[in-house]
Amino acid sequence: MTLLHQEHPVHDHDHGPTCGHVAVAHGDHTDYAHDGHLHREHSGHWDECEPGGHTAHDGHTHEHGEDCGHQAVTHGNHVDYVHDGHRHAAHDGHWDDH
């Protein structure tokens, strides 16, 4: 999975533990869900933290949904579910890693 380095140009909000946005652990950093996309702090500015390409999560038998017990995060035109330290999104009958 390739992450794009796309700076979020007008972002005057500082994310953190008390900012009110959903925090999602993502590898070596924390993403914050804000306005349907994910931001991460990077070298004094905020970047969009979006995956590139398509990575299916093989062997994922758990069905996510409203009452599945995992944190739901609005992401663009769909909902991701935070599970085992990453986000899953429904895609063509399977779950993708985001």
N, C-alpha and C positions, 0 to 999 in steps of 0.2 A: 504494500500500500504506500503510495507516494503522497506526501502532504505538500500542498501548494503554499508558497510564501506569498500571501496576498495581504498586504497591509490594509487594515480597516481605516480609511483616511480621516473620517470625522467621528472620533469616538472619545468624547470628553468625560465619559463615565469610568470611574475606577472600580473594577471588579474586586471582590474579596469575600471573606466569610460572611460579611453582614450586608452585602449589596442587594440581596433579594432575588438574585438570579440563580438558577440551578447550576451547581458546580459538578463537573464530571471529570473524574481522574482519567487521564489519557496519556499513557506512557510515562514520560518524565515530567509532565506538566499537568496543569488543571485547565480545562476548558470551561467557559461560562456560556450557557444558553441565553441568548438575548436577541429578540426580534426575529426568531425563526432560524438563527444560525449560531455558530459557535465561535467564540473569541478566545484567544490565548495571549498572554503577555509575552512580548519578545523584544528584547533590547530597548526597553523604554517606550514601546508603542504596542498597540493591539493588532494582532493578525487574525484573519479568518482562519479557522482550523478545520479544513474540510478534506476528506479523503479524495484521492484521485483514483480512478479506475473502479473496478468491481471486484470485491472479495467476498465470496460466499462463505458462510460459517457452516462448514460441513458437520453433520452429525448432531444438529441442534433439534432435539425433539420437543423441547418445551415450547408451548404456544403462548406468546405474549399477548396481553390484552389489558383491558381496564382493571381487572382484579387479579392480575398475575403476581403481584407483590414486588415487582421491579419498578424503579423510578422511570416515569415516562417523560421524555423531553421532546417538545415540538421542534422539528428540524425541517425547514422549508415546507414542502407540501405533504409531509408525512410525520409519523411519530417514531422516534427511536426509543428503545428500552435499554437502560443501563443494567448490564448483567455480566458478572465475572470480570469487572474492570474494563469493559468496552461497551459500545453501543451496538444494538442489533436493530435492523430495519427490515420489515417485510418486503420481499421483492420476488415476483414471479413464482410464488409457491415455495420459496425457501427464505432463509434469514441471511442478511448480509452483515458483515462487520463494518462498522463505520468508525 
